[in-house]
Amino acid sequence: MTLKQTAKRYAAVLYNVAENNGTLDEVQQALITINELIRTESQFRSFLQSRRIPGEQKTVILNTVMGAGGHPLISELVSYLSGSQATKILRVVADIFDHRYKEGKNIVSVTGFVASELGDHEITSLKSSLDEILGKNTDLSLDVDESLLGGIRLRIENTFLDASVQNQLQRLRRELVQS
């Protein structure tokens, strides 16, 4: 069985068990934490890949170390994984679970790029406008792009919208050149 197929099965089972137990939010948060640790901590990656540490011990260690930031379902999943593929499988499981979680909760990921920091009121207003327009709850993250003169660029999942001043100027320039 390929890595992707294995990860799909783990993610499906994990999602179903979490949904039946009413712990989707907690499992989602624990997966985010684990994914961040995999991405940033080489010692954590080595721990997950270790074949010397038995699965039961990994579960106990993770439950102890992660505390409130972890979840027993994730610790159990980790106990089944070892070797060089463990971190890869966990990352794919986290991605698949995240996609299914957001689909089930009617959440859409939106990344915005703005010229300067927005205030809390502006962020709240933007989020509520996006919620209303898209008909979904938005998971909004904003990044400052100092190369923008003004306006905003949005990435809504795999769709890009450009309402920046630069884009408007380029469009105006093209129209003037064509005239």
LINBEL-V631821 format. One record per residue. N is the residue number from 1. RES is the residue in three letters. SS is DSSP state (~ for helix, > for strand, _ for the rest). Layout:
n: [N N]
res: [RES RES]
ss: [SS SS]
//
This chain:
n: [1 2 3 4 5 6 7 8 9 10 11 12 13 14 15 16 17 18 19 20 21 22 23 24 25 26 27 28 29 30 31 32 33 34 35 36 37 38 39 40 41 42 43 44 45 46 47 48 49 50 51 52 53 54 55 56 57 58 59 60 61 62 63 64 65 66 67 68 69 70 71 72 73 74 75 76 77 78 79 80 81 82 83 84 85 86 87 88 89 90 91 92 93 94 95 96 97 98 99 100 101 102 103 104 105 106 107 108 109 110 111 112 113 114 115 116 117 118 119 120 121 122 123 124 125 126 127 128 129 130 131 132 133 134 135 136 137 138 139 140 141 142 143 144 145 146 147 148 149 150 151 152 153 154 155 156 157 158 159 160 161 162 163 164 165 166 167 168 169 170 171 172 173 174 175 176 177 178 179]
res: [MET THR LEU LYS GLN THR ALA LYS ARG TYR ALA ALA VAL LEU TYR ASN VAL ALA GLU ASN ASN GLY THR LEU ASP GLU VAL GLN GLN ALA LEU ILE THR ILE ASN GLU LEU ILE ARG THR GLU SER GLN PHE ARG SER PHE LEU GLN SER ARG ARG ILE PRO GLY GLU GLN LYS THR VAL ILE LEU ASN THR VAL MET GLY ALA GLY GLY HIS PRO LEU ILE SER GLU LEU VAL SER TYR LEU SER GLY SER GLN ALA THR LYS ILE LEU ARG VAL VAL ALA ASP ILE PHE ASP HIS ARG TYR LYS GLU GLY LYS ASN ILE VAL SER VAL THR GLY PHE VAL ALA SER GLU LEU GLY ASP HIS GLU ILE THR SER LEU LYS SER SER LEU ASP GLU ILE LEU GLY LYS ASN THR ASP LEU SER LEU ASP VAL ASP GLU SER LEU LEU GLY GLY ILE ARG LEU ARG ILE GLU ASN THR PHE LEU ASP ALA SER VAL GLN ASN GLN LEU GLN ARG LEU ARG ARG GLU LEU VAL GLN SER]
ss: [_ _ ~ ~ ~ ~ ~ ~ ~ ~ ~ ~ ~ ~ ~ ~ ~ ~ ~ ~ ~ _ _ ~ ~ ~ ~ ~ ~ ~ ~ ~ ~ ~ ~ ~ ~ ~ ~ ~ _ ~ ~ ~ ~ ~ ~ ~ ~ _ _ _ _ _ ~ ~ ~ ~ ~ ~ ~ ~ ~ ~ ~ ~ ~ ~ ~ _ _ ~ ~ ~ ~ ~ ~ ~ ~ ~ _ _ _ _ _ ~ ~ ~ ~ ~ ~ ~ ~ ~ ~ ~ ~ ~ ~ ~ ~ ~ ~ ~ _ _ > > > > > > > > _ _ _ _ _ ~ ~ ~ ~ ~ ~ ~ ~ ~ ~ ~ ~ ~ ~ ~ _ _ > > > > > > > > _ _ _ _ _ _ > > > > > > _ _ > > > > > > ~ ~ ~ ~ ~ ~ ~ ~ ~ ~ ~ ~ ~ ~ _]
//
